Every structure is written in C-alpha cells, then in structure tokens.
Amino acid sequence: MRAALTRRAPTSAGAHALAIALFLACINSVTTGCAAPPQAVSVSAPSQPALPGLELRRWFVPIDAALRSTALETAQTKGVLIPVTTGLSDAGFSMYRCSSGQLTQLMELLGGSPQVRSTAMGTLANWADMETLRLSGERTVFYAGRPKTLSESMLRLSLRGWCFPTVDSARARIEVRLTTETVRTERASLDPTATRTRARDLGGGRTVVELAPDEVLIVLETPVVVPDDAPLDGLAAPAPPSIAALALAERPIAGRATVLIVAASMADMLPPNAQLPTTPHE
C-alpha cells in the first residue's frame, strides 16, 4: 500500500504542476488578449452617415380623374399641398410642395397606392430621366389649350439637383424640364446606327424649386374632369390627351396614375439642433 502511494505521488505532483501552468497561461492570455476566440468578439462597424442627394419615389394611385381632382383640391384647402408655378403646365403637369410628414395623408386622399417604388438619385449635376415617352409616329396631344401634332420623337421629363448648406440650415435645388428629341440620320453614311439626337425644351421653360429639409416636390398629371353637363350627342370628339397623361397615366400599371415625389437628404449639412421650417419657402 505504501509503495503504491509512493508511485502515485509524482503523478499527483505533475497534475498540480500542469494546473498551475494552465492557470498562468490563462492569466497571460487575458493580459495579452490572445485567448478569446474570434467568434466570441462582437465588433460593430461604425454607422456611415447618409450622403446628401435626391431620391425619386413613385406612387400608383387610382386613375379616376374626378377622385384625383377632389383629392388635390382638398389637400390644398387643408394646407397639405402648396402649388408651385411651373412652365410645364401647358403640357398638363402640376407641381406642389408638401411636408414630408404629410405624405401619408396625401396618399390617403389620392386613394392609396398598391406599391411604392424608390430610386436613389444622389447628386445630379447632369439631367436624369424621371419619365420617358416615345412617340412612334405623329401624335396629336392637347397642349396649351389646343390640339398640337407632334412628330416621331422621344419625350423626356428630366430632373437634376443638389443639396447645399445655408447659414442656419440647408436647401435642395431642384430643376425639372420637358424635352423632345428627334432622331436624325447622319448624311453620307451607310451605317444605320449613325444617328444623332437633337433635344430641345418643350414648354414654358424649366421649373426651379428650392426645398427646405422637411419638404418634397410632388409632380403629377393635372386631372381633366369632363363636366357632367357636357354634350353627349356623339358629334363632339373628346379632347386628345395631354403629354402628362401619356407619360403618367396607366404606366406601368393599368388603372393607375403615377405620382412622382422628389425628396432630398441633407445628410450632415444641417447644424446640430437645427429648427426645421414649418412654412413653405418660395
């Protein structure tokens, strides 16, 4: 029995020595920071600030012109929409300012949208398309109060803009224009792809708007409501559609009209505790 105990003694001493060595190794690993496995360390990447720039959203509201006309009138009465003077009214476009906090109310007035599409545009020093419309042949439209025939061309409703700081806040400059492009083949060329486009402004000029941090720009077709007492003898032909109706009505969803919303992110341009304006700016 005593001999057996004598033989196990070195084993016990070795175990103690091993335990002490492991303990010292743990202390050393904690000191140097090498013992923790990678999956046990939680590293959160610093959040990146949003970049200043523009965002284009699309709503698809019921096509019923009477519903939209009533909704727009109600929204203006309640101060949800503030009309913007635009040179594109002859083409059938209307523009409004709206507080970003009242967009939900505006959508409800317009009858709601089955989906909302959003596209980040960033800072736009050059023109970017909001909507395009290709006329494959001569097309008669209602323009500036009378019928007008347009030749084969590409119509573009375009946007450009950028954000900039002010003394006490920030603003976004938004420019909207409507252009028509006719495609002409270069002379003395057998290559059918040798074409060039000639774009020219269509309408009364570009619309320029400055938006405050809490504002968005609403662009939509001016709804045309046929009076109830209009003659229905079958002799009077209905008026041709406006350019805005061709570009925004039932494209791309049947039975829906497109409403364009231009929003701006000021990012870190706003000073700390900046007070957002509560009244529209012209």
TALINCOR-V116476 format. One line per field, one symbol per residue. ss: DSSP state (H for helix, E for strand, - for the rest). psi: psi as a letter, one per 20 degrees, with the letter a starting at -180 (. if undefined). Layout:
ss = ???
psi = ???
This chain:
ss = -HHHHHHHHHHHHHHHHHHHHHHHHHHHHHHH-----HHH------------EEEEEEEEEE--HHHHHHHHHHHHH---EEEE----HHH-EEEEEEEHHHHHHHHHH------EEEEEEE-EEEEEEEEEEEE---EEEEE--EEEEE--EEEEEEEEEEEEE----EEEEEEEEEEEEEEEE---------EEEEEEE-----EEEEE---EEEEEEE---------------------HHHHHHE------EEEEEEEEEE-HHH-------------
psi = ghhghhhighgghhggggggghghhgghhhgikihpqhiipoopqpppqqqqaqppqpqnrqiohgghggghgghhhijhpoqppqjjhhjjqqqqqpphijhggghhhijrphqppppphbpnhrpqpgqqopoiapppropkjqqppprprpppoqqqrrqqqagjcrrpppppqpqpppppppqlpioiinrqqopqqpajrqppqpprhjqrppprpopoppqhjqpliihpqqqrqrhhghhipkojppjqqppppoqqpicjhpqpkpopqiqqp.
